[in-house]
C-alpha cells in the first residue's frame, strides 16, 4: 500500500510573499478555456475536467458561485456543512476542513492523484496557504520576461487554491501530508501557543 508521506512546506517571508498568481481568472475566461480544451487532446480535456470540475478543491465554483481560486479564501470562517451543503447532498465533494482546540486542518482529494505543492507565504500582515501543482504532463515554457507559469494564464497549465489562515494560526509550523494510494491531501495548521493555552484553560 503506498505510504502517507510528508510534503515539504516552503515558506516565503517579506518580499517573497508577493502574489505569484498575477493574472485573474474570470468566469467568461474560464468558460472559454473549458470549451477550447474540450476540442484539444482527449487526455488534456479529461485532466482539466477532473481538476476544475464540480466538488474539486480547485474548482472556481466550489463555494457556490464563481470565485477565482488564486484569490485567498477565509476557509475557516465558514462551516463546511453549510458552505458545501448543495455539493454534500449529491456527494460531489470530498473537501473538508475543521478546527480543534489545538489546530486547523484541511483534507481534500487531489484529482487524479496529481503531484501537488504546498506553500506557506506571508508575514505579519498576510498568512496564506497555497496548494498548487501542474495538471498538464509537461510544464509550460517560461514567459519571455523570465516569470514562471503562475504569472500568466496559469489555469492552462496548473491549479491552485489559496486559503487565508486565521489570526491565531501559527503559519510557520504548517504540516502537509499526501496519501499516494487515496490521492488525499491533508494540511495541519497548529494554533499559536497563546491560543492553545487559552483553549486548554477554558476546557
Steps between C-alpha positions, in 0.01 A plus 500: 500500500652838404609692809364821641790737457588844616515786248763766541334828591694789352483834674535843350532798729497874436557584133461133409136517606397705197229316302627293209151445358503833323236433234145479631272220382162639398185295440478572127870423461456170683201403285698573183790297633283195571348520152839525334652215700202283404608520137862413570675183610266259678746451786526875558124540497447220751774634728359854492148378577627292793700787647245781451180297517223545754601402852875525440702712741620691192163561339415871459142403593588311820335759725169527315585783261799583282806583707855525367695219674808726498323743734553414866181363660438515880404134515482458878251783538237267349355164599550243221155348561346839423728627225509168312140395576395468135806295411468282810147398403626364171820354651694702245778625725759354733631834622484538877640733762464541875643656813603336829632653822856468370490524121321566173496235230399461137450174312431468129531258212757601240337420163685217330737475796713768337818630652427808706704763673406667822646839567453722800555864420457800717621735767332682787243649260439199273454131583410281204536132417547427130414153369617479142628276226500427127218310331676474164775239476765744380561843653443797270795693357600800713360838391741729312528730802635218715199459729366151563171349380307638799533856367305435180196294401582254778174298467618374161783317673438467872262538790493682832290558806615778732367483855516789745602389849333620823686752713582246769652250253873438527571512126872428552418149623263380228526126420380331181454131417400312188360148476620357168247218515193712571620815324410685819667821615498600866621833636537570872548849639570518875360784703742741661618416851288772662184388321560135592559584866186714513292216355648254753425736790131524408458125438 
